[in-house]
């Protein structure tokens, strides 16, 4: 019996959970895990279920049959096969901590994705990427060639069939057109606990203000720079005895963890866009397990 994930978003109304669970039960499906949230203020209901079809009903048949219920509920829905790994393009510049962390998690199966390409505007990590038997594309970006460079990036995305772009400290601003075209499919890591200390050197700003916590934020990319819906955040405690360089080193560890957690939530269909915010459900049992721990 294979696991199937169902995601549903619809207006808030009574009987939604009953309609969904009854539909699945009548077709011999056993729900193993379920999360739901009602945003009363914005009249949006979100639900994610993980279940198995004990009678062998296919994902396609379930989806076809559910369409009538979804129309009645005014719902957007999708059935997902979690064994099908999402295709991901990673983009990086000259800071490699997030890239290296993602490659290790991918290698041990802790991040079950299909990395189809790594794109950089520098050559620094070509050897690292090639040594992992992954395609590496160096696409230089200047003020003069930015449209052509983005077109080349999108060709890689389209040619590989990538579902997601991960900006693993890619230090170039994407155009509004690209952000719109890939809406909800670009995840960025920001080296600050947004929305404070924005700008080019947030760690220096934090150091000068004597903060006791530094952090990182992972969010979907939109045309509004660093204002996209937040997926994951975390902090680390610092003291007056640490230097600005200490802040950078400690912050990079947080960035790596936050980005990995955001990707993990996205690929397991746990993130729902809700206007300028997100709803992020907890992982189902077993979703954090690695194929191998070495």
Buried (B, 14 or more C-beta within 10 A) or exposed (E): EEBBBBBBBBEBBEEBBEBBBEBBEEBEBEBEBBBBBBBEEEEBBBBBBBBBBEEEBEBEEBBEEBEEBBEEBEBEBEBBEBEEBBBBBBBBBEBBBBBBBBBBBBBEEBBBBBBBBBBBBBEBBBEBBEEBEBBBBEBEBEEEEBEEBBEBBBEBBEEBEBBBBBBBBBBBEBBEEBBEBBBBBBBBBBBBBBEEBEEEBBBBBBBEEEBEEBBBBBBBBBBEEBBBBBBBBBBBEBEEEBEEEBBBEBBBBBBBBBBBBBBBBBBBBBBBBBEEEBBBBEBBEEBEEEEEEE
